[in-house]
Amino acid sequence: MKENYLRRARRGMRLMTAKKGKGWVDSFDLDTFDVTKPWDCVVGQNYGGQSGNYLDGMEDLFGRGLHYFDLAMDYGFELPRTASAADWARLQTVWVNLIKQARQP
């Protein structure tokens, strides 16, 4: 899965931009960003910063009544439950780099 982090996160960026507009990248707080926490991850920050809003965000992104976990992995928002701390750190780095790149003029 390591080689898929960038591809998946790019897909997640496109989806988030389609749903939230281009401005989400500029208002995203990289200082508090933590891909492992529902309130500080990409989805959590864009949907209110609380864990309950993570689920609201998943419904907005993927629709109601769906099993979000597999879809969230396809978009770089989640990793399998068996992922190591190193895997999460790689995904975090990918997201940080993509957001920084998107902020450049």
Kinemage of the C-alpha trace (Angstrom):
@kinemage 1
@onewidth
@group {chain A} dominant
@subgroup {mainchain}
@vectorlist {calphas} color= white
{ca met a 1} P 0.000 0.000 0.000
{ca lys a 2} L 2.966 2.364 0.529
{ca glu a 3} L 3.146 3.234 -3.150
{ca asn a 4} L -0.533 4.139 -3.088
{ca tyr a 5} L -0.388 6.843 -0.409
{ca leu a 6} L 0.289 9.659 -2.841
{ca arg a 7} L -2.238 8.471 -5.414
{ca arg a 8} L -4.925 8.027 -2.795
{ca ala a 9} L -4.275 11.356 -1.068
{ca arg a 10} L -4.384 13.154 -4.423
{ca arg a 11} L -7.737 11.546 -5.040
{ca gly a 12} L -8.849 12.705 -1.589
{ca met a 13} L -7.711 16.259 -2.337
{ca arg a 14} L -9.759 16.306 -5.542
{ca leu a 15} L -12.825 15.035 -3.688
{ca met a 16} L -12.408 17.521 -0.837
{ca thr a 17} L -11.983 20.378 -3.325
{ca ala a 18} L -15.098 19.292 -5.207
{ca lys a 19} L -17.101 19.291 -1.961
{ca lys a 20} L -15.545 22.216 -0.056
{ca gly a 21} L -14.085 24.420 -2.791
{ca lys a 22} L -10.477 25.422 -3.370
{ca gly a 23} L -10.316 27.504 -0.172
{ca trp a 24} L -10.239 24.480 2.134
{ca val a 25} L -6.499 24.112 1.565
{ca asp a 26} L -5.767 27.663 2.727
{ca ser a 27} L -7.872 27.364 5.868
{ca phe a 28} L -6.469 23.942 6.765
{ca asp a 29} L -4.379 24.041 9.963
{ca leu a 30} L -1.174 22.101 9.388
{ca asp a 31} L -0.021 22.815 12.956
{ca thr a 32} L -2.857 20.767 14.454
{ca phe a 33} L -3.201 18.291 11.582
{ca asp a 34} L -3.017 14.692 12.749
{ca val a 35} L -4.106 12.075 10.253
{ca thr a 36} L -4.772 9.599 13.086
{ca lys a 37} L -7.355 11.740 14.933
{ca pro a 38} L -10.883 12.168 13.588
{ca trp a 39} L -11.107 15.785 14.765
{ca asp a 40} L -7.680 16.870 13.422
{ca cys a 41} L -7.525 14.868 10.200
{ca val a 42} L -8.412 16.140 6.727
{ca val a 43} L -12.084 15.247 7.081
{ca gly a 44} L -12.397 16.337 10.720
{ca gln a 45} L -10.861 19.758 10.157
{ca asn a 46} L -13.064 20.418 7.146
{ca tyr a 47} L -16.258 19.396 8.896
{ca gly a 48} L -15.983 21.171 12.218
{ca gly a 49} L -13.033 19.688 14.060
{ca gln a 50} L -14.968 17.326 16.334
{ca ser a 51} L -15.121 13.556 16.063
{ca gly a 52} L -18.894 13.588 15.497
{ca asn a 53} L -18.347 15.875 12.545
{ca tyr a 54} L -15.996 13.315 11.030
{ca leu a 55} L -19.031 11.110 10.444
{ca asp a 56} L -20.974 14.070 9.039
{ca gly a 57} L -18.070 14.680 6.685
{ca met a 58} L -18.005 11.068 5.576
{ca glu a 59} L -21.715 11.248 4.780
{ca asp a 60} L -21.190 14.438 2.800
{ca leu a 61} L -18.251 12.982 0.906
{ca phe a 62} L -19.596 9.500 0.236
{ca gly a 63} L -23.334 9.547 0.875
{ca arg a 64} L -25.561 8.227 3.635
{ca gly a 65} L -25.801 4.630 4.641
{ca leu a 66} L -22.491 3.525 3.229
{ca his a 67} L -19.630 1.800 4.975
{ca tyr a 68} L -17.182 4.696 4.920
{ca phe a 69} L -14.014 2.985 6.072
{ca asp a 70} L -13.114 1.281 2.786
{ca leu a 71} L -14.000 4.383 0.796
{ca ala a 72} L -11.968 6.566 3.146
{ca met a 73} L -8.926 4.354 2.523
{ca asp a 74} L -9.370 4.751 -1.239
{ca tyr a 75} L -9.128 8.533 -0.798
{ca gly a 76} L -6.194 8.600 1.623
{ca phe a 77} L -8.313 9.546 4.641
{ca glu a 78} L -7.788 6.245 6.488
{ca leu a 79} L -5.465 3.247 6.669
{ca pro a 80} L -6.250 -0.357 7.582
{ca arg a 81} L -6.611 -1.091 11.280
{ca thr a 82} L -3.386 -3.104 11.039
{ca ala a 83} L -1.358 -0.102 9.819
{ca ser a 84} L 1.794 0.657 11.757
{ca ala a 85} L 2.784 3.998 13.247
{ca ala a 86} L 5.289 4.295 10.387
{ca asp a 87} L 2.470 3.844 7.846
{ca trp a 88} L 0.455 6.612 9.500
{ca ala a 89} L 3.528 8.852 9.566
{ca arg a 90} L 4.032 8.290 5.817
{ca leu a 91} L 0.412 9.181 5.102
{ca gln a 92} L 0.724 12.289 7.297
{ca thr a 93} L 3.812 13.395 5.360
{ca val a 94} L 2.095 12.850 2.017
{ca trp a 95} L -0.872 15.003 3.056
{ca val a 96} L 1.330 17.773 4.474
{ca asn a 97} L 3.365 17.917 1.263
{ca leu a 98} L 0.272 17.947 -0.958
{ca ile a 99} L -1.355 20.729 1.043
{ca lys a 100} L 1.823 22.817 0.996
{ca gln a 101} L 2.089 22.331 -2.771
{ca ala a 102} L -1.541 23.296 -3.261
{ca arg a 103} L -0.957 26.533 -1.335
{ca gln a 104} L 1.819 27.655 -3.642
{ca pro a 105} L 0.809 30.264 -6.244
